[in-house]
Amino acid sequence: MARTAESLQVIWQARFQEYQLNPFTKDEKLGIRYQRLDNPASWWFNPVNPNSLRLTRPAFNMLNKNPEIKSWHFKLPAPLVTRAYIQLEKHFTSPYYIPTHTSIYVFSEQDSIMLALHGSNLQQYLDNLAS
């Protein structure tokens, strides 16, 4: 899959860069190799798939420092399973960050509302999106 101007990663990177984010800084502890904001590997956990919107830890930390960018945190009732990771890549159209197998941060108000209505049950919400 080739990266184009319509790729979700490209669209979201452009939206986030409108907030004049600070560039990545080299951090030996985190092992950050990429410091350019236009490099997909700096932002995305899966830079090979241009529509995968799972954020890397450095990208999440940078976005989380900006008060204008809203994110919602959910503690999940059950740990994520492999199927959930695949469904997230397939169905989510806004960025998300998974710090542990039992929590997720979402950057979409719509996804946050739907997760709240599903009682933070991400797997149930993903299964409903798939059907």
LINCORVEN-V828291 format. One record per backbone hydrogen bond with DSSP energy under -0.5 kcal/mol. CO is the residue of the C=O (numbers start at 0). NH is the residue of the N-H. E is the energy in kcal/mol with one decimal. If there is no record, write none. Layout:
# LINCORVEN-V828291
co,nh,e
CO,NH,E
CO,NH,E
This chain:
# LINCORVEN-V828291
co,nh,e
3,6,-1.3
6,10,-2.2
7,11,-2.6
8,12,-2.4
9,13,-2.0
10,14,-1.9
11,15,-2.7
12,16,-2.3
13,17,-0.9
14,17,-0.7
15,18,-1.6
16,19,-1.6
26,30,-1.3
26,31,-1.7
34,23,-0.8
35,38,-1.3
37,39,-0.6
38,41,-1.8
38,42,-0.7
39,42,-0.8
39,43,-2.8
42,55,-2.5
43,46,-0.6
45,48,-0.8
47,49,-0.8
48,51,-1.9
49,8,-2.5
52,54,-0.5
52,95,-1.9
53,44,-3.2
55,59,-2.5
56,60,-2.8
57,61,-2.2
58,62,-2.6
59,63,-3.0
60,64,-1.0
62,65,-1.2
64,66,-0.7
65,68,-1.3
67,69,-0.7
71,105,-2.4
73,75,-0.6
73,103,-2.1
80,83,-1.0
80,84,-1.3
81,85,-1.8
82,86,-2.6
83,87,-2.7
84,88,-1.9
85,89,-1.6
86,90,-2.9
87,91,-1.9
94,106,-1.9
95,54,-3.0
96,98,-0.6
96,104,-2.9
99,102,-1.2
100,79,-2.6
101,75,-2.9
102,99,-0.6
103,73,-2.7
104,96,-2.4
105,71,-2.5
107,111,-2.2
108,112,-2.4
109,113,-2.4
110,114,-2.6
111,115,-2.1
112,116,-2.5
113,117,-1.4
114,119,-3.0
115,118,-1.6
117,120,-1.2
119,121,-1.4
120,124,-2.0
121,125,-2.8
122,126,-2.5
123,127,-2.1
124,128,-1.9
125,129,-1.9
126,130,-1.2
